[in-house]
Amino acid sequence: MRKFIERALEKLPKLNIDQITSLIDLLLREHERFEGVIDSLYEGVIVTDTTHRVMMVNKAAYRMLPFTGGEHEYRLAWTVVNDADVSEWMERHLRDGSKVEDEEFYLESSESLRILSLTILPLVREKQVAGSIIQVRNITSKKQQEAKYRRAENLASLTTLAAGVAHEIKNPLASLGIHLQLMRREVGHQKCLPEETACSYLDVLEEEIERLNSIVVDFLFAVRPMDTQMKQEDVHKVIEDMLDFVRYELEENRITVETSLKAEVHKAEIDQKYFKQALLNIIKNAIGAMPEGGSLTISTAVQGNMLAVDVADTGTGISDENMEKIFEPYFTTKDFGSGLGLTVVYKVIREHQGDISIHSTEGKGTTFTILLPLPKSERNLIEWEEAGEFHHSDR
């Protein structure tokens, strides 16, 4: 249809009034069809020109966003939305020409709360940016479903943890009970207890009480909501600080450290305290897997929109049978340990909106890969550099 119209326009001087009327009628019908398609979309769409003035708004956008009164066409996009947060966000990102994906906004009305996801994309025509497209999605039901799923997941995890705690507590309680009975029996027979015997019993009691305390502390850390304070941090510096912290312990265990921190973009939104705890737990796990010494390598790289942190050891590795259980609460292959270390790691990384995976070969070693979302500013920089062939026209 486009080629037909282009050919007709080339011959426009030769067309008579009836032919021109037919052409205009055809153009109107095509425009109406286009508007019908855009208005039928479930997502809201706002199209602007290179000066950020509104060229088109579909019906879904009108349903989802609060608009100001009056005509909206040819007005600056951020002046037509009657919400301060959305308006400020639009102005900031449209002016700097950045691509922004899935920014969430909570809009309250007298009837309900709506959660909207807004995205700004460049409108590209013939390899030039000719404006912007603002997409609007109502993700309220999706967020509600995610919240339900998290509650169900948390309840299941809590049940597993509670069962694990009950199992773990049995042994130290049994030991406490046995040694108290022994002390009572000794006192009953001798009417007094020799200092050496009493001290040996008390040492056991003290050790078991400390063990109980450790179980409870680990349990509380695993189940309590994390009060994360997310800030944009240099992940390379955090890794180097953590290695300085454990350097003596690594040396004592005859473990050499190698780093390959080569990610060009290495800032991420993290809570330093919790992220360091996750790193420490992985390093401790690696130390336990290398009783005869070995090598620990930490490297970084950018994978798409994520910062990847690899922690690799040359230890005993993990069997295929145990790989699926590695993040389960109270699962451990060690003689001592709560079995919550890697559960905490998984929880911390998920709290950071990241992911963690393991690759392991028995007898050769294990690699933990942590993926952290890159900040949107850094993500946009990478995407624009990769799409360098697009040029702005009339910004």
N, C-alpha and C positions, 0 to 999 in steps of 0.2 A: 504493500500500500504506500509506503514511504517513497519508493522509487517512482511509482505512478504519479504521486503528487509532485515530486521534483521535476519529472518530465513535463507535467502540465504547467507548472510555474515557468519553465523555460519557454514555453509556447504562449505564455499569457498575452503578449501584445497581439498575437494573431487570433485570439479567442473572441467570439462574439458575446453579447450580454447574456444570452441563455446558457452558453457554455461556462461562463464565469460564475453565474448563479448556481449551476449544478456543482461546480468545483467547491464553491463556498459551502453549499449544502452538504457535500461529502465531508469536507473538513469539520463541519459542526457535528455530524454524526460520529466521526472518528473521535472527536474530542469528548463527546458524551459517552462513548463506549469506554474511553480511557478513564474518565471520571467515575464511571460505574464500576470498573475493575478496582480502582484505588479505594472507592467508598465501600466496596465489599470486603476489603481486607480486615482481618481480625485485629491487626496491629494498627496503632495510630501512626500517621505519617504527616510530617510538616516539611515542605520543601521551600528553601530560601535561595535567593540569587547570591552573587558574589558580594553584594553590599549588606547581606544578612536580612534582607527584606522578604517577607512572606509572599510566596508565589502561589501556594496551594496548601490547604488543610483538609484531610479527609474526615469522614463522619466519626470514625473510631477515636481519633484524636480529640474531637469535640466532646465525646462521651467521657473520656478518661481525664482530661486536663481541665482545670477551671480557667476559662477564657474571660477576658475583659469584654465589655460591651462595645458595640459599634462594629464597623468594618475592620477586617484584619488584613486583607491583602495590601501589599506594598508598605506595611508597617514593619519596623524592626521586630524580629522574632521574639525577643525577650520582653517587649512591651505589651504583647498580646496575651501573656499568661498571667493569671491573677494568683500567683504564689511566689513569695519572695525568694525562697530557696531555689526553685526551679528556674525562675527568671535570672537570678544571679549566676547560676551554673551555665545557663544557655549563653549569656553575654560573655562570660569569661572564656568559654571554649570556642565559641564562634569567632570571637575576635582574634584569638591566637591560632585559629585554624587547626586545632588538634582533633584527632580522632579519639572518641571516648566511647567505651562499650559498657553497657549494663550498669549504669550508675543508678542506685536505688534511692527512691524518695517515698516518704510516708506522708500521705495526704489525708487529713481528718476532715470529715464533714459531719453534719448533724445526724446523719444516718449511720455512717460506718467509717472504718479506716481502710484506705486503699494503699497498696504497695505497688508503686510503678517502677519499671526499669526503663531508663532512657539511654539511647545511643545516638551519637552524632557521627555520620559518615560523610565523606566528600562526594559530591555529585560530579562525576567525571564524564566529560564529553570530549571526544577526540583528543584524549591524553592530556586534557587540561581540566582543572577544577573549576567548574562553572557554578558552584554553589554548595549547599549542604542539604543533607537529608537527616531529619530528626525522627527517629523511630521511638514509639511509645508502646510498652507492653504492660498489661495488668497482670502482675505475678502474685496477687493476694492469695489465691487458692493454692498455688504452688508452694508459697511460703508456709501456709497453714499445714499442708501435707508434710512438708519437710519437718515442721515443728512436731507433728504427731509421730513421725518416724523417729526423730531424735528422742522423744520421750519414751517410746517403746524400746528403742535401742538402749537408752540409759537404764530403764527398768530391768531389761534382760542382763545388762552388764552388772548392775547392782546385785541382782540375784546370784550371778556367778561369783562375784566378789565376796558376797556374804557367805556363800557356801565354802569358798576358799578360806576365808578368815576362820570360820568355825573349824575347818579341818586343821589349819595351821596352829590354832590355839590349843587344840587337844593335847599335842605332844608336850609343850612346856607346862601345861596345867597338870598333866599326868606326872611329869618329873617333879614338880613342886609338891604334889600330894605324896609321892613316894618318899621324898627326902624329909618331909615333915613327919611322916609316920616313923621313919628311921630315928629321927631326933627324939620323938616321943618315947619310942621303945628303949633307946639308950638311956634317956633320963629316968624312965621307969625302972630299969635294971640297976643303974648305978647311982641314982638319986642326984647325980650331977654329970656334966659332960666335959671331958678333957678339952682344953682350949684348941688343940690341933684338930680334933675330930669336929668340934663345933665350927671352926673356921672353914673346914673343907665342905661341910654341909651348907654353910652360909654363902660360900663362894658359888656353889651350884644354884642356890636360890636366887642370888643376885644376878647370875648369868641368865637364868630363865626369865626373870622379871624384865631384864633388859631386852630379851628376845621378844617377849610379849609386847613391850612398848614399841619395838621396831615394827612388829606386825601391824599394830594399830596406827602408827604414824604413816606407814606405807599405804595402808588401806584408806586413811583419810585423804592423803594426797591424790589417790587414784579416783575417789568418788566426789570430792568437793569440786564445785564449779571453779574454773580458773579466772581469777581477776586479772586478765592480761592487760598490760599497758603497751599497746602497739606503737612503735616509733620506727621511722625509716633509719635503719642502721647499716653500717658497712659490715657485711657478713664476713669478709676476709679478716677484718680486725678482730671480730668476735672469735673466729676460729683460732687466730694466733694467740689471743689472750687465754683461751681454754688450754691450748697446748703448753703455754708457759705454766699454767696452773698445775698440770699433771706431769710435767717434764721429769721431775724427780722420781715419781712412781714408775714412769715408763723406763727410766734408766735402771732403776732397781730391779725391774723385771726383764732387763736385757732386750728391750724393744727399741729399735731405731725408728725415727719419724722422718717421713718425706712429705713435702707439700707441693702441690701443683695448682696454685690458685690463679688460674688463667682466665676466669670469666671477665669479659670486658665490662659488663654491667654486674656489679656485686652488691648493690643495695637492695634491701627488702624490708617490708613492714614486719618487724618481729618484736617480741618481748624478750629482752636480753636475758633476764633471769631464767625464764622457762626454756628458752632455746639453748642456753648453756647447760641446763640440767639434762635436756635431751641428748646433747652432744656428749656430756660426761657419762651418761648411762651407756651410750653406744661404745665409747672408748673403754669403759670398765668391762663391758662385755667382751671387747676385743682382747683386753689384757688377760681375762679369764680363759680365752680360747688359745692363748699362746704361753702355756706354762714353761716351755723351754726357751722362751724368747722368740723374736721374729721381727716383722716389719709392719708399721702402720702408715698408711698413705691416705692423705686427705686432699681431694682435688675438687675444683669447681668448674662449671661450664654453663653456658646459656642454652637451654633447650626450649625453643619456641618462646612462649611467654613466661617461662619458669626459670628460676635459678636452681641448678642441680648441684648438690653437695654430696660427693662420694666419700665414704669412710671405709677403707679396705684393709683387711688384716691377712696375715699368712698363717692363720691358726688352723685348728682342727676341722673347721667347717661344720655344716649342719646337714643332717641326713634328710632325704626326701620325706621321710615319715614325719619328721619334726617341723619341717618348713611351714606347714599350714597352721601349726599350733603356736608359732614363735611369739605372736603378740597376745596370746590368750592369758588372762589373769592366772597367776600362780602356776603357770607352766615353767618348769626349769629343769635343766639337765645337770645342774650343779648339786653338790652335796649340801652346800649352804647357800642361802639366798632366798629372798621373798618371792621371786617369780613375778614381781611387778615392774621390774626395771624397764623392759621393752614395752610393757603395757602403757607405762607413763610416757615413753617416747612417742608411741603411736598417738596417744591423747594430745600431747603437746603439738605435734606436727599437724594434726587435724584441726586443732584450735587455731593454728596459723593459716587455715584454708589451704594447706599443702597436702602432700602425699609422701608415703615412704614405701620402698620396696626392698627386697633382699635377693641377692644372687649368691649362691654358695655351692662349693664343691668339697665334698668330704676329703680331708687330708691336704687340701690346698688353701682354703681360706674362705672368707666371707666379705661381701661388699654390701653396705647399706647405702641406698640412694635416697636422699631427701630432696623433694621438689618444693620450692617456695615460690609463690606468685611474685612476679616482678611488679614494682609500683607502676601505675598507669602512665606516669610521665616517662619512665624509662622504656616501657613497652611501646608507647607511641613513637619514641625516638627510633627504636629498632625498626618498627614497621615503616616509618617514613623513609628511613635510609634504604630499606629493601625495595621500596616502591619509588625510587628516585626519579623514575621516568615521568612521573606526574608533575606538572608545573602549575602554579597558581596563575590564573588570569584575572587581572583587575582586583587584586586584594587591596 
